Amino acid sequence: SDIVKSSWPVIGQFSSIGSLGPKPESWLSGEWLSSLSTVKHQGVSLGASSSPRSPLKLIFPSVETVRHSLEGYRAGGSLPYSVNTAVKQPYLKNYLHTWTSESRGRTRASPHIKTYARVSPCSKKIGWFMVTSANLSKAAWGATEKNG
């Protein structure tokens, strides 16, 4: 059987957030999560599906995290997420998590990395890991066009 189970979360860390649509199903927890949740011998389901959704955890620094970073508020200049975009997708807060690395002494370092992974709930196994230039946006990942 496949090692990756539907209970394994998709985890993303990025340094910029774009417009993701008015509802999570519009793209984030719909098309995008479905494509990253696909496992061997299962197709990508872009619509309603009977298969359980994989948990989604997104790592992006809060204003408070940036303020307490080594660079302070200046670090926020390389972490764009406009207020105008944020107010249109308040649901995103339900997926956001804080990154820490106390054991490595890097918690206060502002990351500017884009990584995505599928990790077991116990954090002992990894299904896949990707380092990319893609931030969290439809422009970076693509989106299915209707009537196109």
Disulfide bonds with the S-S distance in Angstrom:
none
